[in-house]
Amino acid sequence: MYDVLLIALIIVSVLLIIAVLMLPSKTNAASALSGGAEALFGKQKARGFEAGLRRTTAGLGTIFIVLSVVLAYLSSN
């Protein structure tokens, strides 16, 4: 049981790293040149691929935390 959960944790870890790296960055290098338009248009909700990727990242993060807690509990007993 422990080994199966450990393998699942490793797989979820790799998928979580990939999902985080695929997220678009939020840096605003040209903020002085945009004239404040980024403050107005930058707060829109994520749609399509980006929204799905955010949900996937949140789900993988939750699974990672649950698996970590279960593995810690199993290793202590």
C-alpha positions in Angstrom: 0.0 0.0 0.0 2.8 2.4 1.0 4.7 1.7 -2.2 1.7 2.3 -4.4 0.9 5.6 -2.7 4.6 6.7 -3.0 4.6 6.0 -6.7 1.3 7.9 -7.1 2.9 10.9 -5.1 5.9 10.9 -7.5 3.6 10.9 -10.6 1.4 13.7 -9.1 4.6 15.7 -8.3 5.8 15.5 -11.8 2.4 16.4 -13.2 2.1 19.3 -10.8 5.5 20.7 -11.9 4.5 20.5 -15.5 1.2 22.2 -14.9 2.8 25.0 -12.9 5.4 25.6 -15.6 2.7 25.8 -18.3 0.8 28.5 -16.4 1.2 31.9 -18.0 3.3 34.4 -16.1 1.8 37.4 -14.4 4.8 39.7 -14.7 4.2 43.1 -16.2 7.5 44.3 -17.7 6.0 47.2 -19.7 3.8 48.7 -17.0 5.2 52.1 -17.5 4.4 52.0 -21.2 0.9 50.6 -20.9 -0.7 53.7 -19.4 -2.7 51.8 -16.8 -4.6 49.7 -19.4 -3.2 46.6 -17.9 -4.9 47.4 -14.6 -8.2 47.5 -16.3 -7.9 44.6 -18.7 -5.5 42.5 -16.7 -8.2 41.5 -14.1 -10.4 39.5 -16.4 -11.3 36.0 -15.5 -9.3 33.2 -17.1 -11.1 31.4 -19.9 -10.6 28.3 -21.9 -7.2 26.6 -21.6 -5.9 28.8 -18.9 -9.0 28.3 -16.7 -8.7 24.5 -17.2 -5.0 24.6 -16.4 -5.7 26.5 -13.2 -8.3 24.0 -12.1 -6.0 21.1 -12.9 -3.1 22.7 -10.9 -5.4 23.2 -7.9 -6.6 19.7 -8.1 -3.1 18.2 -8.4 -2.0 20.4 -5.5 -4.9 19.0 -3.4 -4.1 15.4 -4.3 -0.4 16.1 -3.5 -1.2 17.3 -0.1 -3.6 14.5 0.7 -1.2 11.9 -0.5 1.6 13.5 1.6 -0.5 13.4 4.7 -1.6 9.8 4.2 2.0 8.7 3.5 3.2 10.5 6.7 0.5 8.8 8.7 1.4 5.4 7.2 5.1 5.8 7.8 4.6 6.8 11.5 2.6 3.6 12.2 
